[in-house]
């Protein structure tokens, strides 16, 4: 088994080399001096390598914890590298599908059949009342109580008609088919 002292003292050589630990974990030492934790494993009959982090940012203890969690995924029949990629794609999609982004996309299709003046009012209504509160949130994560809070904040100013219109527009944005939630995407 590898020790933290051995990992710390590993010096770069002309070619990359590996310092083995146990159960597929090793420390790859590159000629540049970079030290990377890697896990060798087999999935679907193929040998693969998963990166677990860079030493010393990821300690030996943390690398072993990451190795164990990756081995649990492997035991369940999942590829840990693909699982991580899928999580990154879902996170990226959640950020791309914020309420504001989806609302602007909905508005760009909706405004073509409306007068320029009316379409401008609707966008300003969103920009002034809705986007500051929930615009940056992923649309799949926005809950009904948050919409109610937006409407109540507008109504609290005495703008009851504006509150009703904000609720209507939010409903139209949610009913639009201009977004697909990351969890609902086919694999």
Secondary structure, DSSP 8 states (H G I E B T S, - for coil): ---HHHHHH----SS-EEEE-STTEEEEE-TTS-EEEEEEEEETTEEEEEEEEEETTS-HHHHHHHHHHHHHHHHTT--HHHHHHHHHHHHHHHHHTBHHHHHHHHHHHHGGGS-HHHHHHHHHHIIIIIHHHHTTSBGGG--HHHHHHHHHHHHHTT-HHHHHHHHHHHHHHHH-SS---GGGS--
